[in-house]
Amino acid sequence: MATATKAAGRAGGDGGKKGKAGGGGKNGTANGGTRNGGTPGPASRAVRYAVVGGLLLAVLAGITVGILADQGHLPGDSLREVWNTPDDDNRPSDSGNASWASGDTVAAARADGVTGYDARTGARRWRHEPDHGAALCSVSRTAAGDVVLIAQGTPDLPGGAEGGEGCTTVTALDLRHGRELWRTTRVAATDEIQDERDLVAVGGGLAVVRDEDPDWPYSWAGERPGSVRPDRALRALDLRTGKPRWTARIPKGCVPYRAAAAERQVLALLVCDRDDIRLAAFDPANGTHRWTTELDERRRVQPIANASEFLSADPVVVRVDSLDESGSDSFLSFSADGRPQGRIASGGINDDFEGDRPAVAKVAYGRLYLIGSVFQDTVSAFDLRSGRRLWRARLESGEDALGLGIAGGRVTVPVDLYGSSAEDGLVVLDADTGDERDLRTFPDSVASSTGDLQDVLPGPEGRLILARTEGYVRPFTAYEER
């Protein structure tokens, strides 16, 4: 049960240690207490079940409501599985993992290809596989006009035999039909196939491709499969046709590190002076350099020690690892002209952003929504301009947040219920206030705390689609309110 609190005056954390069963926070905010405006909060999930159960018993004598509640079958309180993707699509993947929703299609990318499904039925619509012997190494974070970019390459043969070319081919894929629109070659820094972020991007009618060189400071390359000048290494093509549009003039002393694209500008993280990551913007019409700014005015942000990537291109938000003593993620927001804005760092009043794995975070409505944990999981919203936390919702003790979805003014958070292997829950919060709007139970266990739940997508007819990645898991499952 989430309990929302305003940021003002809430500098303290919860008391007690996070556990898998029972127990509340020190201040009673998790189990009991009051929420915004003094509205009494339900004492616990058990109390809610008891209230609903009492009403049902009055109408349906002889039915054991406790059993129904335990199994997630209470009317109005549970979710029903509508469809599941085929079992033979369960494949683990070390690179190229992504999921997209476009119209009535959802698509899942793995190292061995991309599969499109009907968002209404879960039926497989199409399958696109890389060339023989190749694997996906990077994909665009988002789709633009139903088009995504996928990068593929051929690794060395098993046993260390040479012959791999690395991540050398970029393909534009139409998500509606799984049709390849065009392909182009790129320069790779290594003959290995790695899981690379922000190597390709789409936005503003452009496909943006980043080439790389084994001599650049952030490269781990051993052999030299290719070489490219820094001022020829960030280029844009027409998203639909693949026709070359421009090559960016990278500032002297810098090399491209990450790429992102939006309607009004193309962005890049650059490594300058060999060990300082900076943010740069380019004109989407001709690739002209607009501005470059430091990520952190206080210190150098290094490519090896402070791995960085784009969380959002519009508004501009960059995720940086180990920027402070917490060793966790920090989130840096910038205006459209490159001025530093909000800085959201782990630790203290902002909770800890899960240092052992990337923090679960999304950008929407001019805010950063983030899952953090101190002694129990919390969901927070931060203003991107100021970095100020707007609200924080604490989950009940023993509830682990598994993912984060934002749509229609609501924040949806699948949660692991008390470490149960049989079922999970769904907490729905108001995106503006953090107030709890709904609480439901899945009829099964939807994910694990190791991170195999990749995304929470809105589906047709108000359904909820869960996208998964790591391990032998089905790519998508759709649910609706019972």
Protein Blocks (a to p, Z undefined) as FASTA:
>chain_A
ZZdddfehplbccedjddfeejidfkopmngcjdehhiacdfblklmmmmmmmmmmmmmg
hiafklmmmnopaghiaccdfbdcdfklgccdfehiacddehjaccdddfkbccdddfkn
opafbdcdddehiacfbdcfbdeehiacddddddddehhiahiebjabccdddfklopaf
bdcddddfbfbdcddehkbcceehiacdddddfkbmkbcbfbdcbdcdfklmbccddfkl
opafbdcdddehiacfbdcddfkbccddddeehiaccdddddfklopafbdcdfblkbcc
dfklmccddfbfbdcddddehkbmnopacdddddfkopacddddeehjlopehjkbccdd
ddeehiacddddfkbccdddddfklopafbdcdddehiacfbdcdeehiacddddehhia
kbccdddddfklopafbdcddfbdfbdfkopafbdcddehhiacdddfehjddfbdcddd
ZZ
